[in-house]
Amino acid sequence: MQSEIDEPQVDSANEAYFDDLDERATTRFDESILQAPISVLSRRIPIVFSESDTVLTAVRAMQKEHRGVVLISEDGTRQTPLIGIFTERDLLLRIIDRGREPGDVCLREVMIKDPECLPRTAPVAWVLNKMSVGGFRHVPIIDARGRPVFVVSVKDVVEYLVDAFPCEIHNLPPEYGQQRYRTRDGG
């Protein structure tokens, strides 16, 4: 009597995925991605206010520009050193949660003073470090004299990584767990 060894059943859709994987060119994650200069990230000019401006003024600017952060400098311009930061999180925890009126509160009362920031010469790895270790969603980037140059957001880092791995990100099925794309014919 001959004994047969049962081989595990393999789903043909899964098998096809792995066959296709061998044919696709993939980008390897290497240290050069993390050592790239911060300048490879999106660099929007920051919204800057003075500490005497009201929270309401800052929030309206944040809404208008679709930003989650404003920076505070001594004179409200990018020409003087960074002295503070105010974020959506600060709005929720320091204004709304405490029942304060945004038009009655100056930024100096609720801003984070002397925020952690990075020089424009720092690599991307340091932005990730600040975000991970510090729990920040925004990291101010300053010049050699401490003046605000731009702000890096989590969204900027995500976009950089998507640009580094476009095939691996954009070629996923439309639904998680779906093994194959649907064709346009017969959708």
N, C-alpha and C positions, 0 to 999 in steps of 0.2 A: 504494500500500500504506500502510495507516494504522498508525502505531506507537502502541503502548499503553504507558503508564507503569505499571509494576507498583507498586501501593501495598502497604505493609507489612500483613501480616495482624495483626489485633488480636483478642486473646482476648476473647470476649464477657463473661467473668466480670470481667476487668480493667476493661473498658469500663463495666460496670454499677457497679463500685466507684467509679469517678471520676464517674459521673453522680450517684450517691448523695452524693458528697462535696460537690457544689455545693448540695445541699439541706440538708445538716447545718449547724447553727450551730456554729461553732468558736470557741474562746477564743483570743485572741491573746496571745502572750507579750510582755508589756511590762515596763518597769522597775518598775512599781508592785508587781509580784509579788516582786521582789527587795528593794524598799525597805520592804516591810511589816515591822512590828516583830517581834522574836523571839517575842513573846507569842502570835503566831498559830500557832506550832508547839506540839506537844504538850508539856505542862509537868508531868511527873511529879516529885514530891518526891524529891530525891536520897537515896540511902543514904549515910550519913555515919558514919565511924569515926574513932577517934584513931590516931595513929601507933604507939601501943603495942599495939593489937589485932593478933591474928595473921592471917595470910593465910587460914588455914582458916576463921576466923570470917567474914571478908569474903566468901570464896567461897561459903560456905553461904547467906549473905544474898543474894548475887547469884543463886544457884540458886532460892531461895525466891521472889524477886521477879521472876525472869526478866529480869535486867538484865545488861549486859556491863561495868558500871563501878561503882565506889564512889569517893566523895570522902573526903578526909582533912582534918579540921580540928584545931585545937589541942586541943579537948576532946571531939571526937567528936560534936558537935552542929552544927546550922546557925546557932548563935548566935555562933560565933567564925570568924575568917577562914579561907579555904581555904588549905591548905599543900601538898596533894598529891592525886594521882589514882592509882588502881590499876585496871587493865582486864584483860579476858580475855587480851589479847595479852601483858601483863606476866606473867600466870600461866604461860603457855606458855613464854615466853622466859627469864624470871628465876627460875622455880621448877622446873617440870617438866623443861625442857631441861637444867637444871643438876643434876638429881637431888636437889633439896632437898625436905624434908618441910614441907608447908604449915602444919602445927601448930607447927613449931619456928621459924618466921620471922615477925618483926614487920613490919608494913606500912612502918615507917620505913626498913627495909633495902632494900625493893624498889619503893616508890612513886616516881612521877615527881614530883619536888619543883617547886614553883612552876609548875604547869601553865599553859599558855596558856588564857585564858578571855576571856569577853566580858561587858560590862555588860548588864543587862537592857534598856537603851535602844537597843542595837545593832540594825540591820536584818538581815533574813534573808541578804542578800548577804554579810555578814561571817561568818556561820556557814559558808556555802559556801566562802568564801575560806580559812578555817581548816582545813576538812576537805580541800580540794583541795591547797593549798600545804603544809600541815603533815602531811597524810596521817592526820588524826585521824578516828576514827569517833564520838567523843564530844567535845562542847565544854561545859565547865562555864559556867554563867551565874551571875554574882555581883551583889550589890547594891553600893551606893556605898561600903560599909565593907569590901568584899572577902569577905563571907559568902556561902556557896553558897545559891542560890535554886532552881535546877533544872539539869538536864543535857539538852542537845539531842543526839539520836543521828541517825545517817544515816537510820534508819527514820522518825524524825519528819519529816525533810526530804522523804523520798519520799512519805509520806502527805500532806504539805502540797501537793506538786506534783500528786499524783493528785486531791486535792480541787479544785485549781485547773483541772484539765483532765479532768473525769470522763468526758465523752463520748469523748475521744480515747484514753483509757486503757481504760475498762471495755467499750467497744464493739468491741474487737479480736476477730478470730476466735479460737477456743480454741487453735488451733495456729498457730505462725508459718509463713507461706508459704501458708496456706489462704486462698483468695480470698473465700469466702463462708461464712456460718454455715450449719450444717446445721439443718434445721427439726426440730422435735420429732416431726413426723409422718414416719415412715419413716426416722428417724435414721440 
